[in-house]
Amino acid sequence: MISHAHSTGPAGSAPPPGQPPAPVPPPPPRWRNWLLVGGILVTGALFLLPGLTSGNAQQLSYSQLKTDIAAGQVASVALGADGSISGKLTTGASFTSSYPVSVQDPQFTQLLDAHKVQVSTQAAQTSVWSILLSLAPLAIIVALFVWTGRAARRQLAGLGGIGRSRGKVFDLERPSTTFADVAGYEGAKREVTEVVDFLQNPDRYRLAGAVGPKGVLMIGPPGTGKTLLARAVAGEAGVPFISVTGSSFVEMFVGVGAARVRDLFAEARKRSPSIVFIDEIDAIGQRRGGQLVSNDEREQTLNQMLAEMDGFDPATGVVVIAATNRPDTLDPALLRPGRFDRQVVIPLPAQKDRRAILAVHTQGKPLGPDTDLDIVARATPGFSGADLANLVNEAAIFAVRAGRQIIEAADFADARDRIVLGHRDTSNALLPDEKRAVAVHEGGHALVAALAKHGDPVAKVTILPAGQALGVTEQLPIDERHLYSEGYLKDSLAIRMGGRAAERIVFGETSTGASDDLAGATDLATRMVREFGMSSVLGPVGFASGTPMYLGGEEVRSRPYAEATQRVIDEEVATLLREAEQRATAALAAHRRALDRLTDLLLERETIDGTDVDEILGRVPGREPAAGENGRAPSRT
C-alpha cells in the first residue's frame, strides 16, 4: 500500500529560460459591473419621475377650476398649448387641470380677466432634460448590446488558447517525494526503479543499444497511491513532473482534445528529461468501436495520444506514467509495447504493507502503550492506503471525543467499526425480545466459528447496533491467505448459517435478521459451483462471472451456458446451503448449554471478545487456526 501524507510540489512554475512569459490579460474595468445596475435604476426613475414631480400638485376638474376662479380662490394660471392648465391658489398651493377635449369655452378667458387672475402661457416640454429622459431607455439598450458584444468577442478571442494543455508543471522545485515516503509495495517500486535509472543515466542504455521504457501504466483500486508512486518516481529522478487528468482533454469542441495532447507533449519535450503523469487515463483511452454512438472528439484525442507516444524520439527522455481503475476498458493499441511498455499492478495492501502504512500515518501522533499496529493491520483486511489514513484520523477523533490526547487501542477498534459498520445510534434501542434474539443469533455465529476446523479466530462479538447491523461477530485471520480450500469455504458457509440455526434451535423459528447472512452465503456458494468447480453434479467446469472491476462489482456479461446448466447450478447452490445449515444446527445442538451461556453473557456485557468464547467452550484461549487472511466481512445480523 502506498501512503498519501507527504508534501507536494508548487502549483505552477516559471516558463523555460529564454521563453518570454505569456501576457496576462488586463482585468475588466469595475464600472462594467455597475452598468446593468445603473440601467435598472435609471429606467425605474423614468417611470417614477412624473409621479414624483406632480405628486404635490392638487388635481382639479375643469368645472371645479371655474368654480374656484369665480370664488376668487385662484391666484394664477398657466395655459399649455396641449390643453393643460396649471397654477397656484391664493393659499399658495399648486394645482393642475386641463380643458375637456369636447368643450369649447370662450368665456374661460373672460372669467379669468373678471377675477384678475394672472395668466401666462406654458411652452411645450421641449427642454434638453426632457429629451435626454426620453432617449435614456434607448441609450441603455444600446449600451447593453455593446457590452454583451464585447464580452462575446473576448470569448471568441480566447478560443485560440483553448487547445493549450491544462497540465500542472512542477518545475522550479522538483517533487520532494521519494521511494522512502512510499510505505510498502517493494515489488511495485522495483518495477519503476528502471524508469528512474533511465532518466538519470540515459547514456548507459544508449551505449548498450537498449531503449528505455516509454510508458508505465499503474493499475489498481482507488486509494492505493498510484499518484504518490508516480510523484516518487519524479522525485527520485529529479526531473520535471507534468500532471494532468484524462478528463481535462475532452471538450465540447471537436479537435480541442487532440490539440491539448500535442501541446502537452511539446511542453514535455522542451523540459526533457521529464515525466508526464495522466491520471484516470480511461477517460480518453477507452476502446474504440465499442460504443453504439461514436464520439469523434474522444477518438481523435486517443488517436493523437497514440501518435505522440509512438512518434517522439526515445532519446528525448520523456516517460509517460498513467493511472486507471478500469484497465479492461482501455484500447488495445494503447497497451501494446512501444507505448505503455509496463503495467504495474498496485493492489490493496497486504498485512505487512498495512503495518508500514499505519506507521507512516501515525508519525507524530501520541499512541497509548496498549496500541499495537500489528493488531490494527491484521484487523483491517481490504483497507486501502486512503482507508488507513482515514482510520488513523477517526481514531484520533474518538480520542479527542473521550477527552484524551493519546490514541488508545480502543479508539482504533471504534474507528474501524465506524468505517466498516457505520455510526452507532444509541438512541435506537432494541426491545428486550429483539435484544435477546440478536444475542442468540450472534452467539450462533461465534460458536460455529469457534468449533469450525478451518475457521478464523473469533475476535469480538457485540449486540450493539451500528449502521444497518444489529449485531456483529468479527473473525480476524492470523496470516495472509492466498488460496481457499474447499473445507475452508464450506466452514464459511456453516458460520454464515450459524445465526439462523441458533434462532431455530432456541425459538423454533427464524427472523429477518439473517438476510445479510443468506445473501453472502448464496453468493459464495454460487461461486463455488459456477467458478471453482466444487460440485460433483456439474463437474470440473468453471464459468467466470466476468472481469473483476477495481471500482467494485463485476462486469455484466451474457450467460455463457444453457438454461439447463443454470438449473443445475441453482440446485447445487441450494444443496450446499442446506448442508451448511445442517452442519451449523448439529454443532449448536451438541453445545446447547454453551449457546445459552454465551447468550446470557452477551446480554450482560453487550460486547465480548474471542477469549470469552473459548472459555465458555472450555478450551485454552488463543486457538491458532489455519493460516488465513482476507478474512470474511464480519457476520452481521
C-alpha positions as CSV (number, residue, x, y, z in Angstrom):
1,M,0.0,0.0,0.0
2,I,1.1,3.5,-0.7
3,S,1.0,6.3,1.8
4,H,-0.6,9.7,0.8
5,A,0.5,12.0,3.5
6,H,3.5,13.8,2.1
7,S,4.4,17.1,0.6
8,T,3.5,18.2,-2.9
9,G,5.2,20.5,-5.4
10,P,4.2,24.1,-6.2
11,A,1.1,24.7,-8.1
12,G,2.8,26.4,-11.0
13,S,6.2,27.2,-12.4
14,A,8.1,29.8,-14.4
15,P,8.5,29.4,-18.2
16,P,11.7,27.8,-19.5
17,P,14.7,30.1,-19.8
18,G,14.7,32.2,-22.9
19,Q,11.0,32.0,-23.4
20,P,9.0,35.2,-22.6
21,P,6.1,34.8,-20.2
22,A,2.7,34.8,-21.7
23,P,1.0,38.2,-21.4
24,V,-1.7,38.4,-18.7
25,P,-4.9,39.9,-20.0
26,P,-5.9,43.0,-18.1
27,P,-8.8,42.7,-15.7
28,P,-12.1,44.2,-16.9
29,P,-12.9,47.7,-15.6
30,R,-15.0,47.8,-12.5
31,W,-17.6,50.2,-13.9
32,R,-18.9,47.4,-16.1
33,N,-20.2,45.6,-13.1
34,W,-22.4,48.5,-12.3
35,L,-23.7,49.1,-15.8
36,L,-26.6,46.8,-15.6
37,V,-27.5,48.1,-12.1
38,G,-27.4,51.7,-13.2
39,G,-29.6,50.9,-16.2
40,I,-32.2,49.4,-14.0
41,L,-32.2,52.4,-11.7
42,V,-32.5,54.9,-14.5
43,T,-35.3,53.0,-16.1
44,G,-37.2,52.9,-12.8
45,A,-36.6,56.6,-12.3
46,L,-38.1,57.3,-15.7
47,F,-41.3,55.6,-14.7
48,L,-41.4,57.3,-11.2
49,L,-40.3,60.8,-12.2
50,P,-43.6,62.1,-13.5
51,G,-45.4,60.9,-10.4
52,L,-42.7,62.5,-8.2
53,T,-42.8,65.9,-9.9
54,S,-46.6,66.1,-9.8
55,G,-47.2,64.3,-6.6
56,N,-47.6,67.7,-4.6
57,A,-50.0,69.4,-7.0
58,Q,-53.7,69.2,-6.5
59,Q,-55.7,67.8,-9.4
60,L,-58.8,69.9,-10.2
61,S,-61.6,69.1,-12.7
62,Y,-62.4,71.8,-15.3
63,S,-65.7,72.7,-13.6
64,Q,-64.2,72.8,-10.2
65,L,-61.5,75.1,-11.5
66,K,-64.1,77.5,-12.9
67,T,-65.9,77.5,-9.6
68,D,-62.7,78.3,-7.7
69,I,-61.9,81.1,-10.1
70,A,-65.4,82.6,-9.6
71,A,-64.9,82.3,-5.9
72,G,-61.6,84.3,-6.1
73,Q,-59.5,81.4,-4.8
74,V,-57.2,81.2,-7.9
75,A,-54.1,83.5,-8.0
76,S,-52.5,82.5,-11.3
77,V,-52.8,80.0,-14.2
78,A,-50.5,78.8,-16.9
79,L,-52.2,77.7,-20.1
80,G,-50.4,75.0,-22.1
81,A,-50.6,74.5,-25.9
82,D,-51.8,70.9,-25.4
83,G,-54.7,72.0,-23.2
84,S,-53.0,71.5,-19.9
85,I,-53.7,74.1,-17.1
86,S,-51.5,74.6,-14.0
87,G,-51.3,77.3,-11.5
88,K,-51.5,78.3,-7.9
89,L,-54.3,79.0,-5.5
90,T,-54.5,82.1,-3.3
91,T,-53.4,79.8,-0.4
92,G,-50.1,79.1,-2.2
93,A,-51.0,75.5,-3.1
94,S,-50.3,74.3,-6.7
95,F,-52.9,72.7,-8.9
96,T,-53.3,71.1,-12.3
97,S,-56.2,70.8,-14.6
98,S,-57.0,70.5,-18.3
99,Y,-59.5,71.5,-21.0
100,P,-62.1,68.8,-21.8
101,V,-61.5,67.7,-25.3
102,S,-65.1,68.0,-26.3
103,V,-65.7,71.5,-24.8
104,Q,-65.1,74.9,-26.5
105,D,-65.5,77.5,-23.8
106,P,-64.7,81.1,-25.0
107,Q,-65.9,82.5,-21.6
108,F,-63.0,81.0,-19.8
109,T,-60.6,83.9,-20.6
110,Q,-63.3,86.4,-19.7
111,L,-63.7,84.7,-16.3
112,L,-60.0,85.0,-15.7
113,D,-60.0,88.7,-16.6
114,A,-63.1,89.4,-14.5
115,H,-61.4,88.0,-11.4
116,K,-58.0,89.4,-12.1
117,V,-56.2,86.1,-12.3
118,Q,-52.6,86.3,-13.5
119,V,-52.5,84.4,-16.9
120,S,-49.4,83.1,-18.6
121,T,-48.7,80.6,-21.4
122,Q,-46.7,77.4,-20.9
123,A,-44.2,76.4,-23.5
124,A,-44.1,72.9,-24.9
125,Q,-41.9,70.5,-22.9
126,T,-39.0,70.6,-25.3
127,S,-36.2,71.1,-22.8
128,V,-32.9,69.3,-23.1
129,W,-33.7,67.4,-19.9
130,S,-36.9,66.0,-21.3
131,I,-35.1,65.0,-24.5
132,L,-32.5,63.2,-22.5
133,L,-35.0,61.4,-20.4
134,S,-36.9,60.2,-23.5
135,L,-33.7,58.9,-25.0
136,A,-32.4,57.2,-21.9
137,P,-34.2,53.8,-22.4
138,L,-32.7,53.6,-25.9
139,A,-29.3,54.5,-24.7
140,I,-29.5,51.8,-22.0
141,I,-30.4,49.2,-24.6
142,V,-27.6,50.2,-26.9
143,A,-25.1,50.1,-24.0
144,L,-26.2,46.6,-23.1
145,F,-25.8,45.4,-26.7
146,V,-22.3,46.9,-26.9
147,W,-21.3,45.3,-23.6
148,T,-22.5,41.8,-24.5
149,G,-20.9,42.1,-27.9
150,R,-17.5,42.9,-26.5
151,A,-17.8,40.0,-24.0
152,A,-18.6,37.6,-26.9
153,R,-15.6,38.9,-28.8
154,R,-13.4,38.3,-25.8
155,Q,-14.7,34.7,-25.5
156,L,-14.1,34.1,-29.2
157,A,-10.6,35.5,-28.9
158,G,-10.0,33.1,-26.0
159,L,-10.7,30.1,-28.3
160,G,-7.2,30.5,-29.6
161,G,-5.9,29.2,-26.3
162,I,-8.5,26.5,-25.7
163,G,-6.2,23.9,-27.1
164,R,-3.5,24.5,-24.6
165,S,-2.7,21.8,-22.2
166,R,-4.0,22.2,-18.7
167,G,-1.2,20.2,-17.2
168,K,0.3,21.4,-13.9
169,V,4.1,21.6,-14.2
170,F,6.1,21.2,-11.0
171,D,9.5,22.5,-12.3
172,L,11.0,25.1,-10.1
173,E,11.1,22.6,-7.2
174,R,11.2,19.0,-8.3
175,P,8.8,16.8,-6.3
176,S,10.3,16.1,-2.9
177,T,8.5,12.7,-2.6
178,T,10.9,9.7,-2.8
179,F,10.5,6.0,-2.5
180,A,11.3,6.3,1.2
181,D,8.0,8.1,1.6
182,V,6.1,5.3,-0.1
183,A,5.2,2.7,2.5
184,G,5.1,-0.9,1.4
185,Y,4.9,-2.2,-2.2
186,E,8.5,-3.1,-2.6
187,G,7.7,-5.1,-5.8
188,A,6.0,-2.1,-7.4
189,K,8.9,0.1,-6.5
190,R,11.3,-2.3,-8.2
191,E,9.2,-2.2,-11.4
192,V,9.5,1.6,-11.7
193,T,13.1,1.8,-10.5
194,E,14.4,1.2,-14.0
195,V,12.4,4.3,-15.2
196,V,14.3,6.4,-12.7
197,D,17.6,4.9,-13.8
198,F,16.8,5.6,-17.4
199,L,16.0,9.2,-16.7
200,Q,19.1,9.7,-14.6
201,N,21.6,7.7,-16.9
202,P,20.2,7.6,-20.4
203,D,23.7,7.1,-21.9
204,R,24.1,3.7,-20.3
205,Y,21.1,2.5,-22.1
206,R,22.1,4.1,-25.4
207,L,25.5,2.6,-25.4
208,A,24.1,-0.9,-24.8
209,G,21.6,-0.4,-27.6
210,A,18.6,-0.5,-25.2
211,V,15.6,1.8,-25.3
212,G,14.2,2.9,-22.0
213,P,10.5,2.4,-21.2
214,K,8.2,4.9,-22.8
215,G,5.2,4.4,-20.7
216,V,4.2,2.8,-17.4
217,L,0.5,2.0,-16.7
218,M,-0.4,1.8,-13.0
219,I,-3.5,-0.3,-12.3
220,G,-5.2,-0.7,-9.0
221,P,-8.2,0.1,-6.8
222,P,-8.9,3.7,-5.7
223,G,-6.8,5.0,-2.8
224,T,-3.8,2.7,-3.3
225,G,-1.4,5.5,-4.0
226,K,-0.8,5.4,-7.8
227,T,-0.4,9.1,-8.0
228,L,2.0,9.1,-5.0
229,L,4.2,6.5,-6.6
230,A,4.4,8.5,-9.8
231,R,5.5,11.6,-7.9
232,A,8.1,9.5,-6.1
233,V,9.5,8.4,-9.5
234,A,9.8,12.1,-10.5
235,G,11.3,12.9,-7.1
236,E,13.9,10.1,-7.3
237,A,14.9,11.1,-10.8
238,G,14.9,14.8,-10.1
239,V,13.1,15.8,-13.3
240,P,10.1,18.0,-14.0
241,F,6.7,16.3,-13.3
242,I,3.8,17.3,-15.5
243,S,0.5,16.2,-14.1
244,V,-2.8,16.2,-16.0
245,T,-6.1,14.3,-15.7
246,G,-7.7,12.5,-18.6
247,S,-11.0,14.4,-18.4
248,S,-9.2,17.7,-19.0
249,F,-8.6,16.8,-22.6
250,V,-12.2,16.4,-23.6
251,E,-14.3,19.5,-24.5
252,M,-17.4,20.2,-26.5
253,F,-15.4,21.4,-29.5
254,V,-14.1,18.6,-31.8
255,G,-10.3,18.7,-32.1
256,V,-9.6,20.5,-28.8
257,G,-8.5,17.3,-27.0
258,A,-6.0,16.4,-29.8
259,A,-4.6,20.0,-29.7
260,R,-4.1,19.7,-25.9
261,V,-2.3,16.4,-26.3
262,R,0.1,18.0,-28.8
263,D,0.7,20.9,-26.5
264,L,1.3,18.6,-23.5
265,F,3.9,16.5,-25.3
266,A,5.5,19.6,-26.8
267,E,5.9,21.1,-23.3
268,A,7.3,17.8,-22.0
269,R,9.9,17.7,-24.8
270,K,11.0,21.2,-24.0
271,R,11.6,20.2,-20.4
272,S,13.1,16.8,-21.1
273,P,14.0,14.7,-19.4
274,S,10.6,14.8,-17.8
275,I,7.7,12.7,-16.6
276,V,4.1,13.1,-17.9
277,F,1.5,11.8,-15.5
278,I,-2.0,11.2,-16.8
279,D,-4.5,10.3,-14.0
280,E,-7.7,8.5,-14.9
281,I,-6.5,7.8,-18.5
282,D,-9.6,5.7,-19.1
283,A,-11.4,9.0,-19.7
284,I,-9.7,9.3,-23.1
285,G,-8.3,5.8,-23.6
286,Q,-11.5,3.8,-23.9
287,R,-11.7,1.1,-26.5
288,R,-12.7,2.4,-29.9
289,G,-15.7,1.0,-31.7
290,G,-17.2,-0.5,-28.6
291,Q,-20.0,2.0,-28.3
292,L,-23.2,2.3,-30.3
293,V,-22.7,6.0,-30.7
294,S,-19.2,7.1,-31.7
295,N,-17.5,10.0,-30.0
296,D,-15.4,11.8,-32.6
297,E,-13.8,14.1,-30.0
298,R,-12.7,11.2,-27.7
299,E,-11.4,9.1,-30.6
300,Q,-9.4,12.0,-32.1
301,T,-7.9,12.7,-28.7
302,L,-6.9,9.0,-28.3
303,N,-5.5,8.8,-31.9
304,Q,-3.4,11.9,-31.2
305,M,-2.1,10.4,-28.0
306,L,-1.2,7.1,-29.8
307,A,0.7,9.1,-32.4
308,E,2.6,11.2,-29.8
309,M,3.6,8.2,-27.7
310,D,4.8,6.2,-30.7
311,G,6.3,9.2,-32.6
312,F,8.6,11.0,-30.2
313,D,12.2,10.1,-30.1
314,P,13.0,7.8,-27.2
315,A,16.3,9.7,-26.6
316,T,14.3,12.8,-25.6
317,G,13.8,11.3,-22.2
318,V,10.0,11.7,-21.9
319,V,8.3,9.0,-19.9
320,V,4.5,8.7,-19.6
321,I,3.0,7.3,-16.4
322,A,-0.7,6.7,-16.4
323,A,-3.1,5.5,-13.7
324,T,-6.5,3.9,-14.0
325,N,-9.1,1.8,-12.1
326,R,-10.5,0.4,-15.3
327,P,-7.8,-1.4,-17.3
328,D,-10.5,-3.6,-19.0
329,T,-11.9,-0.5,-20.9
330,L,-8.6,0.7,-22.4
331,D,-7.9,0.4,-26.1
332,P,-5.5,-2.4,-27.1
333,A,-3.4,0.0,-29.2
334,L,-2.6,2.0,-26.0
335,L,-1.4,-1.1,-24.2
336,R,0.9,-2.5,-26.9
337,P,4.8,-2.5,-26.4
338,G,6.2,0.8,-27.5
339,R,3.5,2.8,-25.8
340,F,2.8,1.5,-22.3
341,D,5.7,-1.0,-22.1
342,R,4.9,-1.9,-18.5
343,Q,1.9,-2.5,-16.5
344,V,2.4,-2.2,-12.7
345,V,-0.5,-3.6,-10.5
346,I,-1.0,-1.6,-7.3
347,P,-3.3,-3.9,-5.4
348,L,-4.8,-3.5,-1.9
349,P,-2.0,-3.7,0.6
350,A,-1.2,-6.9,2.4
351,Q,-0.9,-7.1,6.1
352,K,2.8,-6.2,6.3
353,D,2.2,-3.3,3.9
354,R,-0.7,-2.1,6.0
355,R,1.6,-2.2,9.1
356,A,4.1,0.1,7.2
357,I,1.4,2.4,6.1
358,L,0.0,2.8,9.6
359,A,3.5,3.6,10.9
360,V,3.7,6.4,8.4
361,H,0.3,7.9,9.2
362,T,0.8,7.6,13.0
363,Q,4.1,9.5,12.9
364,G,3.9,12.4,15.3
365,K,0.7,11.2,16.9
366,P,0.7,10.1,20.6
367,L,-0.1,6.4,20.8
368,G,-1.1,4.6,24.0
369,P,1.0,1.7,25.4
370,D,-1.7,-0.7,24.5
371,T,-1.8,0.2,20.8
372,D,-0.3,-2.5,18.7
373,L,-0.1,-1.6,15.0
374,D,0.3,-5.2,14.1
375,I,-3.1,-6.0,15.5
376,V,-4.6,-3.0,13.8
377,A,-3.1,-4.1,10.5
378,R,-4.5,-7.6,11.0
379,A,-7.9,-6.2,11.7
380,T,-8.1,-4.2,8.5
381,P,-8.0,-6.6,5.6
382,G,-9.2,-4.9,2.4
383,F,-8.3,-1.4,3.5
384,S,-6.5,0.8,1.0
385,G,-3.9,3.4,2.0
386,A,-6.6,6.2,1.9
387,D,-8.8,4.0,4.2
388,L,-5.9,3.5,6.6
389,A,-5.3,7.3,6.7
390,N,-8.9,7.8,7.5
391,L,-8.8,5.1,10.1
392,V,-6.0,6.9,12.0
393,N,-7.8,10.2,11.7
394,E,-11.1,8.7,13.0
395,A,-9.2,7.1,15.9
396,A,-7.7,10.5,16.8
397,I,-11.2,12.0,16.7
398,F,-12.5,9.3,19.1
399,A,-9.7,10.0,21.5
400,V,-10.5,13.8,21.5
401,R,-14.1,13.0,21.9
402,A,-13.2,11.0,25.1
403,G,-11.2,13.9,26.4
404,R,-7.8,12.4,25.8
405,Q,-4.8,13.4,23.7
406,I,-3.4,9.8,23.5
407,I,-4.8,7.4,20.9
408,E,-5.5,4.0,22.5
409,A,-6.3,0.6,21.1
410,A,-10.0,1.0,21.8
411,D,-10.0,4.2,19.6
412,F,-8.7,2.2,16.7
413,A,-11.4,-0.5,17.3
414,D,-14.2,2.1,17.5
415,A,-12.8,3.8,14.3
416,R,-12.8,0.5,12.4
417,D,-16.4,-0.2,13.4
418,R,-17.4,3.3,12.4
419,I,-15.9,2.9,9.0
420,V,-17.0,-0.7,8.3
421,L,-20.4,-0.8,10.0
422,G,-21.4,2.9,10.2
423,H,-22.4,5.2,13.0
424,R,-23.6,3.6,16.2
425,D,-27.0,5.1,17.1
426,T,-27.5,4.7,20.8
427,S,-31.0,6.3,20.7
428,N,-32.3,3.4,18.6
429,A,-32.5,0.9,21.4
430,L,-33.7,-2.6,20.8
431,L,-36.7,-4.1,22.5
432,P,-35.9,-6.8,25.2
433,D,-37.1,-9.6,22.9
434,E,-35.2,-8.2,19.9
435,K,-32.0,-7.8,22.0
436,R,-32.3,-11.5,23.1
437,A,-32.8,-12.6,19.5
438,V,-29.7,-10.7,18.4
439,A,-27.7,-12.2,21.2
440,V,-28.8,-15.8,20.2
441,H,-28.1,-15.0,16.6
442,E,-24.5,-13.7,17.2
443,G,-23.9,-16.4,19.7
444,G,-24.7,-18.9,17.0
445,H,-22.2,-17.3,14.6
446,A,-19.5,-17.2,17.3
447,L,-19.9,-20.8,18.4
448,V,-19.9,-22.3,14.9
449,A,-16.8,-20.2,14.0
450,A,-15.0,-21.4,17.2
451,L,-15.9,-25.0,16.5
452,A,-15.1,-25.0,12.8
453,K,-11.9,-26.8,11.9
454,H,-10.9,-24.3,9.2
455,G,-12.4,-21.2,10.8
456,D,-10.5,-18.0,11.6
457,P,-10.3,-17.0,15.3
458,V,-13.2,-15.0,16.8
459,A,-12.1,-11.5,17.7
460,K,-15.2,-9.8,19.0
461,V,-18.9,-10.4,19.4
462,T,-21.3,-7.5,20.0
463,I,-25.0,-6.9,20.1
464,L,-24.7,-3.1,19.9
465,P,-26.5,-1.8,16.7
466,A,-24.2,0.1,14.3
467,G,-25.3,1.2,10.9
468,Q,-27.6,-1.4,9.3
469,A,-26.2,-4.2,11.5
470,L,-28.0,-5.1,14.8
471,G,-25.0,-7.2,15.9
472,V,-21.6,-8.2,14.7
473,T,-19.3,-11.2,15.0
474,E,-15.8,-10.4,13.9
475,Q,-13.2,-13.0,12.8
476,L,-9.6,-11.9,12.3
477,P,-7.1,-14.1,10.4
478,I,-3.6,-14.6,11.7
479,D,-1.7,-14.6,8.5
480,E,-2.2,-13.9,4.8
481,R,-4.3,-16.3,2.8
482,H,-4.0,-16.6,-0.9
483,L,-5.8,-19.9,-1.6
484,Y,-9.1,-21.1,-0.1
485,S,-9.6,-24.8,0.3
486,E,-13.0,-26.4,-0.2
487,G,-13.1,-27.2,3.6
488,Y,-12.5,-23.5,4.4
489,L,-15.3,-22.4,2.1
490,K,-17.7,-24.9,3.5
491,D,-16.9,-23.9,7.0
492,S,-17.5,-20.3,5.9
493,L,-21.0,-21.3,4.7
494,A,-21.7,-23.0,8.0
495,I,-20.5,-20.0,10.0
496,R,-22.8,-17.7,8.0
497,M,-25.7,-20.1,8.7
498,G,-24.9,-20.3,12.4
499,G,-27.1,-17.3,13.4
500,R,-30.1,-18.7,11.5
501,A,-29.6,-22.2,13.0
502,A,-29.3,-20.8,16.6
503,E,-32.6,-18.9,16.2
504,R,-34.4,-22.1,15.0
505,I,-33.0,-24.1,17.9
506,V,-33.8,-21.6,20.6
507,F,-37.1,-20.0,19.3
508,G,-38.3,-22.7,16.9
509,E,-38.4,-20.2,14.1
510,T,-36.1,-17.8,12.2
511,S,-36.3,-14.0,11.7
512,T,-35.4,-11.4,9.2
513,G,-32.0,-10.8,10.9
514,A,-30.4,-13.5,8.7
515,S,-31.0,-11.7,5.4
516,D,-27.4,-10.4,5.1
517,D,-26.0,-13.8,6.0
518,L,-28.1,-15.6,3.5
519,A,-27.2,-13.2,0.7
520,G,-23.4,-13.6,1.4
521,A,-23.7,-17.4,1.7
522,T,-25.7,-17.6,-1.5
523,D,-23.1,-15.6,-3.4
524,L,-20.2,-17.7,-2.0
525,A,-22.0,-21.0,-2.8
526,T,-22.7,-19.8,-6.4
527,R,-19.1,-19.1,-7.0
528,M,-18.1,-22.5,-5.5
529,V,-20.3,-24.2,-8.0
530,R,-20.0,-21.9,-11.1
531,E,-16.4,-20.8,-10.9
532,F,-14.4,-23.1,-8.6
533,G,-15.8,-26.5,-9.9
534,M,-16.7,-27.7,-6.4
535,S,-19.8,-29.5,-7.5
536,S,-19.9,-33.3,-8.1
537,V,-23.0,-33.0,-10.2
538,L,-21.9,-30.2,-12.5
539,G,-18.4,-31.5,-12.7
540,P,-15.0,-29.7,-13.0
541,V,-16.2,-26.8,-15.1
542,G,-15.9,-23.1,-14.4
543,F,-17.9,-20.2,-15.8
544,A,-16.2,-17.0,-14.9
545,S,-18.7,-14.2,-13.9
546,G,-16.7,-11.6,-15.8
547,T,-13.6,-9.4,-15.5
548,P,-13.2,-8.2,-11.9
549,M,-13.6,-4.4,-11.5
550,Y,-11.4,-2.3,-9.3
551,L,-14.3,0.0,-8.7
552,G,-16.5,-2.7,-7.3
553,G,-19.0,-5.1,-8.8
554,E,-18.4,-7.2,-11.8
555,E,-18.8,-6.7,-15.5
556,V,-22.2,-7.6,-16.7
557,R,-22.0,-10.2,-19.5
558,S,-24.3,-12.6,-21.2
559,R,-24.6,-16.1,-19.7
560,P,-22.2,-18.5,-21.4
561,Y,-24.2,-21.6,-20.6
562,A,-27.6,-23.0,-21.3
563,E,-30.8,-22.8,-19.2
564,A,-30.4,-26.4,-18.2
565,T,-27.0,-25.7,-16.8
566,Q,-28.4,-22.7,-14.8
567,R,-31.0,-25.1,-13.3
568,V,-28.2,-27.5,-12.2
569,I,-26.3,-24.6,-10.7
570,D,-29.3,-23.4,-8.7
571,E,-29.9,-26.9,-7.4
572,E,-26.3,-27.4,-6.3
573,V,-26.2,-24.0,-4.6
574,A,-29.3,-24.9,-2.7
575,T,-27.8,-28.3,-1.7
576,L,-24.6,-26.6,-0.4
577,L,-26.6,-24.1,1.7
578,R,-28.8,-26.9,3.2
579,E,-25.7,-28.9,4.1
580,A,-24.2,-25.8,5.7
581,E,-27.3,-25.2,7.8
582,Q,-27.4,-28.8,8.9
583,R,-23.8,-28.7,10.0
584,A,-24.4,-25.5,11.9
585,T,-27.5,-26.9,13.5
586,A,-25.7,-30.1,14.6
587,A,-22.8,-28.2,16.1
588,L,-25.1,-25.9,18.1
589,A,-27.3,-28.7,19.2
590,A,-24.3,-30.5,20.6
591,H,-23.3,-27.4,22.5
592,R,-26.7,-26.1,23.5
593,R,-25.5,-25.2,27.1
594,A,-22.6,-23.2,25.7
595,L,-25.0,-21.3,23.4
596,D,-27.2,-20.4,26.3
597,R,-24.2,-19.3,28.5
598,L,-22.9,-17.2,25.5
599,T,-26.3,-15.6,25.0
600,D,-26.6,-14.6,28.7
601,L,-23.0,-13.2,28.6
602,L,-23.8,-11.1,25.6
603,L,-27.0,-9.8,27.3
604,E,-25.0,-8.9,30.3
605,R,-21.9,-7.3,28.7
606,E,-23.2,-6.5,25.2
607,T,-19.6,-6.9,23.8
608,I,-17.2,-9.8,24.4
609,D,-14.0,-11.0,22.8
610,G,-12.8,-14.3,21.5
611,T,-11.2,-15.4,24.8
612,D,-14.7,-15.4,26.4
613,V,-16.0,-17.7,23.7
614,D,-13.0,-20.1,24.2
615,E,-13.6,-20.1,28.0
616,I,-17.2,-21.0,27.6
617,L,-16.2,-23.9,25.3
618,G,-13.7,-25.0,27.9
619,R,-10.6,-24.6,25.7
620,V,-7.4,-22.6,26.0
621,P,-7.9,-19.0,24.7
622,G,-6.0,-18.0,21.6
623,R,-6.5,-21.1,19.5
624,E,-4.3,-21.0,16.4
625,P,-6.3,-21.6,13.2
626,A,-5.1,-22.5,9.8
627,A,-3.2,-19.7,8.2
628,G,-5.7,-17.2,6.7
629,E,-6.2,-13.7,5.5
630,N,-8.6,-11.5,3.7
631,G,-10.9,-12.7,6.3
632,R,-14.6,-12.6,5.6
633,A,-16.5,-9.5,6.4
634,P,-17.9,-9.6,9.9
635,S,-21.1,-11.6,10.2
636,R,-24.0,-9.2,10.7
637,T,-27.5,-9.6,11.9
